[in-house]
Amino acid sequence: MDIQLLPIHWVYLVFIGFILTFLIKRRDTTMICVVGIFALGLLATETLSGSVSGVFNSFIYATKELMGTIMIISIIVAMSRVLIRTGINETMVAPLTHFLRTPALAFWGIGIIMMVTSWFFWPSPGVALIGAVLLPVAVRVGLPALGAAMAMNLFGHGIALSGDYIIQGAPKLTADAAGLPVTAVMEASVPLVIVMGLVTTVTAFWMMRRDIKNGTWRDGLVTSGNGDKDSLLSSEQDAKSSMSSKMRKTLAVIIPVLFALDVIAMFVLNLQGGDATALVGGTAVFILIGVTLLAHRSKGLEQTTSYLIEGFVFGFKVFGPVIPIAAFFYLGDAAFTELFGKILPAGSHGIVNDLGVALAGVVPLNGAVGAVTLTVVGAITGLDGSGFSGISLAGSIAQLFATAIGSGAAVLTALGQVAAIWVGGGTLIPWALIPAAAICGVSPFELARRNLLPVLIGLAVTTVVAMFLV
């Protein structure tokens, strides 16, 4: 599996270092990403026009890849606006306030509900289903919006997705690449997922409580400011006055039932990923239209469009700073060949995967080094924001190490899977964790910064545990 590294690989690696450094220092990375795309384009095309065009084309590529997420977030936000202004949302979540009475109960309660939902239907539809309902409860009892986003993100995109015990998409990919039965990888991943989940969530919760107490907490809110407060208040009063208390209570029951039917349909029809998200999005559109017509009556047609516009404005406002950084990291995978042609060496599977293979080829082969290497390789392959694109590579490299060591194939495979998905599946890469951030109205970059230290600590502890299991 020897891979020839070109200057393009090293330039990409250098800019990854720049981007991570700027993120840690809480600085914007848009300009760095644009320069990185330009530099890669210049090396690939050796023309100024080709590299300049590559910047724009990479933005188009990233936008197309992210469009499904932009749409579902925009529609859910639009629906949430009309539910909030009519008072339906408040009626709908009232029973939950009896269970989530403190910030701590809200954090762990939201997290556990998100984890269970994500086991069955994956995190993105889960965020859409429960975020709009549980967030108001959490904020009301004192949990910051960013804290709620962390809970949904770490439990859903972290714990649930890294194990993936119900749908089994992740363990099948890694097991096939390592030549192992799926059950072997799943069994080996159980202690790793438990350790990673406990360490990360407990650390994140402790840091949140500490910073709130010390006054150093930043919520990273990106919701609209006070400029349109009067018009929003007027719209809310009009919507509430047009809807009776009985109608609000009826709709507060019907809406969760509709989403519950979505959940049943996902299970019965075996809908996953984009198909499941589309079902939730379509249901949200019809809820938006129905509630708006009932609340605004003669103005319902115009208000439906107004709510949709508000949702799309919010969605693109959140995604604006994300597209450039997503465009850069997509170049680490299939986007590079699509935009610049077959420049990479024969046998290449993308810049990121090439770097992972090269790393595995230069380290000594033993249990401890193997565990560290699989964690690093998994994390590197997760930098494209997918989490799934590199786990086959992790399985292949785990097989190489296990062959040399003589044991530990399943543990190493599971470790690579856990690292790749925790990094790329939606806890550290800003555009991958947009669903949770957007539903909670917080900056995805601030959420990524909040998750960074707990996830790194979790990976370190999990890697040490894996060393003893190999």
MOVEN-V963785 format. One record per residue. N is the residue number from 1. RES is the residue in one small letter. PSI is psi as a letter, one per 30 degrees, with the letter a starting at -180 (* if undefined). NEAR is the number of other C-alpha atoms within 10 Angstrom. D_LAST is the distance of its C-alpha to the last C-alpha in whole Angstrom. Layout:
n:N res:RES psi:PSI near:NEAR d_last:D_LAST
n:N res:RES psi:PSI near:NEAR d_last:D_LAST
This chain:
n:1 res:m psi:h near:13 d_last:23
n:2 res:d psi:k near:11 d_last:25
n:3 res:i psi:k near:17 d_last:27
n:4 res:q psi:k near:14 d_last:30
n:5 res:l psi:k near:15 d_last:30
n:6 res:l psi:l near:14 d_last:34
n:7 res:p psi:f near:11 d_last:36
n:8 res:i psi:e near:18 d_last:35
n:9 res:h psi:e near:18 d_last:31
n:10 res:w psi:e near:13 d_last:32
n:11 res:v psi:e near:15 d_last:35
n:12 res:y psi:e near:22 d_last:32
n:13 res:l psi:e near:17 d_last:30
n:14 res:v psi:e near:12 d_last:32
n:15 res:f psi:f near:19 d_last:34
n:16 res:i psi:e near:19 d_last:31
n:17 res:g psi:e near:12 d_last:30
n:18 res:f psi:e near:15 d_last:34
n:19 res:i psi:e near:21 d_last:34
n:20 res:l psi:e near:13 d_last:31
n:21 res:t psi:e near:13 d_last:33
n:22 res:f psi:e near:14 d_last:36
n:23 res:l psi:e near:18 d_last:34
n:24 res:i psi:e near:14 d_last:33
n:25 res:k psi:g near:10 d_last:36
n:26 res:r psi:h near:12 d_last:37
n:27 res:r psi:l near:12 d_last:40
n:28 res:d psi:k near:14 d_last:40
n:29 res:t psi:g near:19 d_last:39
n:30 res:t psi:e near:18 d_last:41
n:31 res:m psi:e near:12 d_last:43
n:32 res:i psi:e near:18 d_last:40
n:33 res:c psi:e near:23 d_last:38
n:34 res:v psi:e near:21 d_last:42
n:35 res:v psi:e near:14 d_last:42
n:36 res:g psi:e near:23 d_last:39
n:37 res:i psi:e near:27 d_last:40
n:38 res:f psi:e near:22 d_last:43
n:39 res:a psi:e near:21 d_last:41
n:40 res:l psi:e near:25 d_last:39
n:41 res:g psi:e near:26 d_last:42
n:42 res:l psi:e near:19 d_last:44
n:43 res:l psi:e near:18 d_last:42
n:44 res:a psi:e near:22 d_last:41
n:45 res:t psi:f near:15 d_last:45
n:46 res:e psi:g near:12 d_last:47
n:47 res:t psi:k near:11 d_last:49
n:48 res:l psi:e near:14 d_last:50
n:49 res:s psi:e near:11 d_last:51
n:50 res:g psi:e near:17 d_last:48
n:51 res:s psi:e near:21 d_last:46
n:52 res:v psi:e near:16 d_last:48
n:53 res:s psi:e near:13 d_last:48
n:54 res:g psi:e near:24 d_last:44
n:55 res:v psi:e near:23 d_last:44
n:56 res:f psi:e near:15 d_last:46
n:57 res:n psi:e near:16 d_last:45
n:58 res:s psi:e near:28 d_last:41
n:59 res:f psi:e near:20 d_last:43
n:60 res:i psi:e near:15 d_last:44
n:61 res:y psi:e near:19 d_last:41
n:62 res:a psi:e near:21 d_last:39
n:63 res:t psi:e near:20 d_last:42
n:64 res:k psi:e near:12 d_last:41
n:65 res:e psi:e near:15 d_last:38
n:66 res:l psi:f near:18 d_last:38
n:67 res:m psi:e near:13 d_last:41
n:68 res:g psi:e near:15 d_last:40
n:69 res:t psi:e near:21 d_last:38
n:70 res:i psi:e near:22 d_last:42
n:71 res:m psi:e near:18 d_last:44
n:72 res:i psi:e near:27 d_last:42
n:73 res:i psi:e near:28 d_last:42
n:74 res:s psi:e near:26 d_last:45
n:75 res:i psi:e near:27 d_last:46
n:76 res:i psi:e near:28 d_last:44
n:77 res:v psi:e near:28 d_last:46
n:78 res:a psi:e near:26 d_last:49
n:79 res:m psi:e near:27 d_last:49
n:80 res:s psi:e near:23 d_last:48
n:81 res:r psi:e near:21 d_last:51
n:82 res:v psi:e near:24 d_last:53
n:83 res:l psi:e near:27 d_last:52
n:84 res:i psi:e near:17 d_last:52
n:85 res:r psi:f near:20 d_last:55
n:86 res:t psi:f near:27 d_last:57
n:87 res:g psi:g near:20 d_last:55
n:88 res:i psi:e near:24 d_last:53
n:89 res:n psi:e near:24 d_last:50
n:90 res:e psi:e near:18 d_last:51
n:91 res:t psi:e near:18 d_last:52
n:92 res:m psi:e near:21 d_last:49
n:93 res:v psi:f near:17 d_last:47
n:94 res:a psi:e near:13 d_last:49
n:95 res:p psi:f near:11 d_last:47
n:96 res:l psi:f near:14 d_last:44
n:97 res:t psi:f near:16 d_last:45
n:98 res:h psi:f near:10 d_last:45
n:99 res:f psi:e near:11 d_last:42
n:100 res:l psi:i near:20 d_last:41
n:101 res:r psi:f near:15 d_last:43
n:102 res:t psi:l near:17 d_last:41
n:103 res:p psi:e near:20 d_last:39
n:104 res:a psi:e near:17 d_last:36
n:105 res:l psi:e near:15 d_last:37
n:106 res:a psi:e near:28 d_last:37
n:107 res:f psi:e near:22 d_last:34
n:108 res:w psi:e near:19 d_last:32
n:109 res:g psi:e near:19 d_last:34
n:110 res:i psi:e near:25 d_last:34
n:111 res:g psi:e near:23 d_last:30
n:112 res:i psi:e near:18 d_last:30
n:113 res:i psi:e near:17 d_last:32
n:114 res:m psi:e near:27 d_last:31
n:115 res:m psi:e near:26 d_last:28
n:116 res:v psi:e near:17 d_last:29
n:117 res:t psi:e near:20 d_last:31
n:118 res:s psi:f near:26 d_last:29
n:119 res:w psi:e near:22 d_last:27
n:120 res:f psi:e near:19 d_last:30
n:121 res:f psi:g near:24 d_last:31
n:122 res:w psi:l near:24 d_last:29
n:123 res:p psi:e near:29 d_last:30
n:124 res:s psi:e near:26 d_last:33
n:125 res:p psi:e near:27 d_last:35
n:126 res:g psi:e near:27 d_last:34
n:127 res:v psi:e near:27 d_last:35
n:128 res:a psi:e near:24 d_last:38
n:129 res:l psi:e near:23 d_last:39
n:130 res:i psi:f near:18 d_last:38
n:131 res:g psi:e near:24 d_last:39
n:132 res:a psi:f near:21 d_last:42
n:133 res:v psi:e near:19 d_last:43
n:134 res:l psi:f near:22 d_last:40
n:135 res:l psi:e near:22 d_last:41
n:136 res:p psi:e near:20 d_last:45
n:137 res:v psi:e near:27 d_last:44
n:138 res:a psi:e near:26 d_last:41
n:139 res:v psi:e near:18 d_last:43
n:140 res:r psi:e near:15 d_last:46
n:141 res:v psi:g near:16 d_last:44
n:142 res:g psi:g near:14 d_last:43
n:143 res:l psi:k near:21 d_last:40
n:144 res:p psi:l near:24 d_last:40
n:145 res:a psi:e near:21 d_last:40
n:146 res:l psi:e near:26 d_last:37
n:147 res:g psi:e near:27 d_last:35
n:148 res:a psi:e near:29 d_last:36
n:149 res:a psi:e near:29 d_last:34
n:150 res:m psi:e near:28 d_last:31
n:151 res:a psi:e near:27 d_last:31
n:152 res:m psi:e near:33 d_last:31
n:153 res:n psi:e near:32 d_last:29
n:154 res:l psi:e near:28 d_last:26
n:155 res:f psi:e near:27 d_last:26
n:156 res:g psi:d near:31 d_last:27
n:157 res:h psi:f near:32 d_last:26
n:158 res:g psi:d near:32 d_last:23
n:159 res:i psi:e near:29 d_last:21
n:160 res:a psi:e near:26 d_last:23
n:161 res:l psi:e near:30 d_last:23
n:162 res:s psi:f near:34 d_last:19
n:163 res:g psi:e near:26 d_last:18
n:164 res:d psi:h near:22 d_last:22
n:165 res:y psi:f near:18 d_last:21
n:166 res:i psi:e near:13 d_last:25
n:167 res:i psi:e near:17 d_last:26
n:168 res:q psi:g near:17 d_last:23
n:169 res:g psi:e near:15 d_last:24
n:170 res:a psi:e near:24 d_last:20
n:171 res:p psi:f near:30 d_last:18
n:172 res:k psi:e near:20 d_last:20
n:173 res:l psi:e near:20 d_last:20
n:174 res:t psi:e near:28 d_last:17
n:175 res:a psi:e near:28 d_last:16
n:176 res:d psi:e near:15 d_last:19
n:177 res:a psi:e near:19 d_last:18
n:178 res:a psi:f near:25 d_last:15
n:179 res:g psi:h near:13 d_last:17
n:180 res:l psi:l near:18 d_last:15
n:181 res:p psi:k near:14 d_last:17
n:182 res:v psi:e near:19 d_last:18
n:183 res:t psi:e near:15 d_last:17
n:184 res:a psi:e near:16 d_last:13
n:185 res:v psi:e near:27 d_last:13
n:186 res:m psi:e near:23 d_last:15
n:187 res:e psi:e near:16 d_last:13
n:188 res:a psi:f near:21 d_last:10
n:189 res:s psi:f near:27 d_last:12
n:190 res:v psi:e near:16 d_last:14
n:191 res:p psi:e near:17 d_last:12
n:192 res:l psi:e near:25 d_last:12
n:193 res:v psi:e near:24 d_last:15
n:194 res:i psi:e near:14 d_last:17
n:195 res:v psi:e near:18 d_last:15
n:196 res:m psi:e near:28 d_last:17
n:197 res:g psi:e near:23 d_last:20
n:198 res:l psi:e near:15 d_last:21
n:199 res:v psi:e near:20 d_last:20
n:200 res:t psi:e near:27 d_last:22
n:201 res:t psi:e near:24 d_last:25
n:202 res:v psi:e near:14 d_last:26
n:203 res:t psi:e near:18 d_last:26
n:204 res:a psi:e near:23 d_last:28
n:205 res:f psi:e near:18 d_last:30
n:206 res:w psi:e near:12 d_last:31
n:207 res:m psi:e near:16 d_last:31
n:208 res:m psi:e near:21 d_last:34
n:209 res:r psi:e near:17 d_last:36
n:210 res:r psi:e near:13 d_last:36
n:211 res:d psi:e near:13 d_last:37
n:212 res:i psi:e near:13 d_last:40
n:213 res:k psi:e near:10 d_last:41
n:214 res:n psi:f near:9 d_last:41
n:215 res:g psi:g near:9 d_last:43
n:216 res:t psi:g near:10 d_last:41
n:217 res:w psi:k near:16 d_last:40
n:218 res:r psi:k near:14 d_last:40
n:219 res:d psi:f near:17 d_last:40
n:220 res:g psi:h near:17 d_last:41
n:221 res:l psi:k near:18 d_last:43
n:222 res:v psi:g near:16 d_last:45
n:223 res:t psi:l near:14 d_last:47
n:224 res:s psi:k near:13 d_last:51
n:225 res:g psi:a near:8 d_last:53
n:226 res:n psi:f near:9 d_last:56
n:227 res:g psi:e near:8 d_last:58
n:228 res:d psi:g near:9 d_last:59
n:229 res:k psi:e near:11 d_last:58
n:230 res:d psi:e near:10 d_last:62
n:231 res:s psi:e near:11 d_last:62
n:232 res:l psi:e near:14 d_last:59
n:233 res:l psi:e near:12 d_last:60
n:234 res:s psi:e near:12 d_last:63
n:235 res:s psi:e near:17 d_last:61
n:236 res:e psi:e near:19 d_last:59
n:237 res:q psi:e near:14 d_last:63
n:238 res:d psi:e near:15 d_last:64
n:239 res:a psi:e near:23 d_last:61
n:240 res:k psi:e near:19 d_last:61
n:241 res:s psi:f near:13 d_last:65
n:242 res:s psi:f near:13 d_last:65
n:243 res:m psi:k near:18 d_last:62
n:244 res:s psi:l near:12 d_last:63
n:245 res:s psi:e near:14 d_last:61
n:246 res:k psi:e near:9 d_last:61
n:247 res:m psi:e near:13 d_last:60
n:248 res:r psi:e near:22 d_last:57
n:249 res:k psi:e near:16 d_last:56
n:250 res:t psi:e near:14 d_last:56
n:251 res:l psi:e near:20 d_last:54
n:252 res:a psi:f near:20 d_last:51
n:253 res:v psi:e near:14 d_last:51
n:254 res:i psi:e near:14 d_last:51
n:255 res:i psi:e near:19 d_last:49
n:256 res:p psi:e near:15 d_last:46
n:257 res:v psi:e near:12 d_last:47
n:258 res:l psi:e near:15 d_last:47
n:259 res:f psi:e near:18 d_last:43
n:260 res:a psi:e near:13 d_last:42
n:261 res:l psi:e near:14 d_last:44
n:262 res:d psi:e near:20 d_last:42
n:263 res:v psi:e near:22 d_last:39
n:264 res:i psi:e near:13 d_last:40
n:265 res:a psi:e near:14 d_last:41
n:266 res:m psi:e near:21 d_last:37
n:267 res:f psi:e near:14 d_last:36
n:268 res:v psi:e near:9 d_last:39
n:269 res:l psi:g near:10 d_last:39
n:270 res:n psi:h near:12 d_last:35
n:271 res:l psi:k near:18 d_last:36
n:272 res:q psi:l near:18 d_last:33
n:273 res:g psi:b near:13 d_last:33
n:274 res:g psi:e near:14 d_last:36
n:275 res:d psi:e near:13 d_last:38
n:276 res:a psi:e near:22 d_last:37
n:277 res:t psi:e near:27 d_last:38
n:278 res:a psi:e near:18 d_last:41
n:279 res:l psi:e near:19 d_last:42
n:280 res:v psi:e near:24 d_last:42
n:281 res:g psi:e near:23 d_last:44
n:282 res:g psi:e near:14 d_last:46
n:283 res:t psi:e near:19 d_last:47
n:284 res:a psi:e near:24 d_last:47
n:285 res:v psi:e near:17 d_last:50
n:286 res:f psi:e near:12 d_last:52
n:287 res:i psi:e near:21 d_last:51
n:288 res:l psi:e near:23 d_last:52
n:289 res:i psi:e near:20 d_last:56
n:290 res:g psi:e near:14 d_last:56
n:291 res:v psi:e near:23 d_last:56
n:292 res:t psi:e near:24 d_last:58
n:293 res:l psi:e near:18 d_last:61
n:294 res:l psi:e near:16 d_last:61
n:295 res:a psi:e near:26 d_last:61
n:296 res:h psi:f near:21 d_last:63
n:297 res:r psi:c near:14 d_last:65
n:298 res:s psi:f near:10 d_last:68
n:299 res:k psi:g near:12 d_last:66
n:300 res:g psi:e near:17 d_last:63
n:301 res:l psi:e near:13 d_last:63
n:302 res:e psi:e near:12 d_last:63
n:303 res:q psi:e near:19 d_last:60
n:304 res:t psi:e near:22 d_last:58
n:305 res:t psi:e near:14 d_last:58
n:306 res:s psi:e near:13 d_last:58
n:307 res:y psi:e near:22 d_last:54
n:308 res:l psi:e near:21 d_last:53
n:309 res:i psi:e near:15 d_last:54
n:310 res:e psi:e near:18 d_last:52
n:311 res:g psi:e near:24 d_last:49
n:312 res:f psi:e near:21 d_last:49
n:313 res:v psi:e near:16 d_last:50
n:314 res:f psi:e near:23 d_last:47
n:315 res:g psi:e near:25 d_last:45
n:316 res:f psi:f near:16 d_last:46
n:317 res:k psi:e near:15 d_last:46
n:318 res:v psi:e near:24 d_last:42
n:319 res:f psi:f near:23 d_last:41
n:320 res:g psi:e near:12 d_last:44
n:321 res:p psi:f near:18 d_last:42
n:322 res:v psi:e near:23 d_last:39
n:323 res:i psi:e near:23 d_last:40
n:324 res:p psi:e near:25 d_last:40
n:325 res:i psi:e near:25 d_last:36
n:326 res:a psi:e near:27 d_last:35
n:327 res:a psi:e near:26 d_last:37
n:328 res:f psi:e near:29 d_last:36
n:329 res:f psi:f near:25 d_last:32
n:330 res:y psi:f near:24 d_last:33
n:331 res:l psi:f near:25 d_last:34
n:332 res:g psi:f near:23 d_last:30
n:333 res:d psi:b near:22 d_last:30
n:334 res:a psi:f near:13 d_last:33
n:335 res:a psi:e near:19 d_last:36
n:336 res:f psi:e near:25 d_last:36
n:337 res:t psi:e near:17 d_last:37
n:338 res:e psi:e near:12 d_last:39
n:339 res:l psi:e near:18 d_last:41
n:340 res:f psi:f near:21 d_last:41
n:341 res:g psi:a near:11 d_last:41
n:342 res:k psi:i near:12 d_last:39
n:343 res:i psi:e near:14 d_last:38
n:344 res:l psi:l near:20 d_last:35
n:345 res:p psi:l near:13 d_last:34
n:346 res:a psi:k near:9 d_last:33
n:347 res:g psi:f near:11 d_last:30
n:348 res:s psi:k near:19 d_last:29
n:349 res:h psi:g near:19 d_last:28
n:350 res:g psi:l near:21 d_last:29
n:351 res:i psi:e near:25 d_last:29
n:352 res:v psi:e near:25 d_last:26
n:353 res:n psi:e near:25 d_last:24
n:354 res:d psi:e near:26 d_last:25
n:355 res:l psi:e near:24 d_last:24
n:356 res:g psi:e near:23 d_last:21
n:357 res:v psi:e near:20 d_last:21
n:358 res:a psi:e near:16 d_last:22
n:359 res:l psi:e near:14 d_last:20
n:360 res:a psi:f near:24 d_last:17
n:361 res:g psi:f near:15 d_last:19
n:362 res:v psi:g near:8 d_last:20
n:363 res:v psi:l near:11 d_last:17
n:364 res:p psi:l near:13 d_last:16
n:365 res:l psi:j near:18 d_last:12
n:366 res:n psi:l near:15 d_last:10
n:367 res:g psi:e near:22 d_last:6
n:368 res:a psi:e near:15 d_last:8
n:369 res:v psi:e near:16 d_last:11
n:370 res:g psi:e near:27 d_last:9
n:371 res:a psi:e near:29 d_last:8
n:372 res:v psi:e near:21 d_last:12
n:373 res:t psi:e near:26 d_last:13
n:374 res:l psi:e near:30 d_last:12
n:375 res:t psi:e near:26 d_last:13
n:376 res:v psi:e near:22 d_last:17
n:377 res:v psi:e near:28 d_last:17
n:378 res:g psi:e near:33 d_last:17
n:379 res:a psi:e near:26 d_last:19
n:380 res:i psi:e near:22 d_last:22
n:381 res:t psi:f near:33 d_last:22
n:382 res:g psi:f near:29 d_last:23
n:383 res:l psi:f near:26 d_last:26
n:384 res:d psi:f near:28 d_last:28
n:385 res:g psi:g near:24 d_last:28
n:386 res:s psi:e near:21 d_last:27
n:387 res:g psi:e near:30 d_last:23
n:388 res:f psi:f near:22 d_last:23
n:389 res:s psi:f near:22 d_last:25
n:390 res:g psi:g near:30 d_last:21
n:391 res:i psi:f near:32 d_last:19
n:392 res:s psi:e near:25 d_last:19
n:393 res:l psi:e near:27 d_last:19
n:394 res:a psi:e near:37 d_last:15
n:395 res:g psi:e near:30 d_last:15
n:396 res:s psi:e near:22 d_last:16
n:397 res:i psi:e near:28 d_last:14
n:398 res:a psi:e near:30 d_last:11
n:399 res:q psi:e near:24 d_last:12
n:400 res:l psi:e near:19 d_last:14
n:401 res:f psi:e near:25 d_last:11
n:402 res:a psi:e near:23 d_last:9
n:403 res:t psi:e near:13 d_last:12
n:404 res:a psi:e near:14 d_last:12
n:405 res:i psi:e near:15 d_last:9
n:406 res:g psi:g near:13 d_last:10
n:407 res:s psi:l near:15 d_last:7
n:408 res:g psi:g near:23 d_last:4
n:409 res:a psi:e near:27 d_last:8
n:410 res:a psi:e near:28 d_last:9
n:411 res:v psi:e near:27 d_last:6
n:412 res:l psi:e near:34 d_last:7
n:413 res:t psi:e near:36 d_last:11
n:414 res:a psi:e near:35 d_last:11
n:415 res:l psi:e near:32 d_last:10
n:416 res:g psi:e near:33 d_last:13
n:417 res:q psi:e near:35 d_last:15
n:418 res:v psi:e near:33 d_last:15
n:419 res:a psi:e near:33 d_last:16
n:420 res:a psi:e near:31 d_last:19
n:421 res:i psi:e near:31 d_last:20
n:422 res:w psi:e near:30 d_last:21
n:423 res:v psi:e near:30 d_last:22
n:424 res:g psi:f near:30 d_last:24
n:425 res:g psi:f near:28 d_last:25
n:426 res:g psi:g near:28 d_last:27
n:427 res:t psi:f near:32 d_last:26
n:428 res:l psi:f near:29 d_last:27
n:429 res:i psi:j near:29 d_last:29
n:430 res:p psi:e near:25 d_last:32
n:431 res:w psi:f near:26 d_last:34
n:432 res:a psi:f near:27 d_last:31
n:433 res:l psi:g near:27 d_last:31
n:434 res:i psi:e near:31 d_last:35
n:435 res:p psi:e near:26 d_last:36
n:436 res:a psi:e near:32 d_last:35
n:437 res:a psi:e near:32 d_last:36
n:438 res:a psi:e near:28 d_last:40
n:439 res:i psi:e near:23 d_last:40
n:440 res:c psi:f near:29 d_last:40
n:441 res:g psi:h near:24 d_last:42
n:442 res:v psi:l near:23 d_last:40
n:443 res:s psi:k near:25 d_last:39
n:444 res:p psi:f near:31 d_last:36
n:445 res:f psi:e near:25 d_last:35
n:446 res:e psi:e near:19 d_last:36
n:447 res:l psi:e near:26 d_last:33
n:448 res:a psi:e near:25 d_last:31
n:449 res:r psi:e near:19 d_last:32
n:450 res:r psi:e near:23 d_last:31
n:451 res:n psi:f near:22 d_last:28
n:452 res:l psi:e near:20 d_last:27
n:453 res:l psi:e near:17 d_last:26
n:454 res:p psi:e near:22 d_last:24
n:455 res:v psi:e near:26 d_last:22
n:456 res:l psi:e near:18 d_last:21
n:457 res:i psi:e near:16 d_last:20
n:458 res:g psi:e near:24 d_last:18
n:459 res:l psi:e near:27 d_last:16
n:460 res:a psi:e near:16 d_last:16
n:461 res:v psi:e near:16 d_last:15
n:462 res:t psi:e near:26 d_last:12
n:463 res:t psi:e near:28 d_last:10
n:464 res:v psi:e near:13 d_last:10
n:465 res:v psi:e near:17 d_last:9
n:466 res:a psi:e near:25 d_last:6
n:467 res:m psi:e near:18 d_last:5
n:468 res:f psi:f near:12 d_last:6
n:469 res:l psi:f near:17 d_last:4
n:470 res:v psi:* near:20 d_last:0
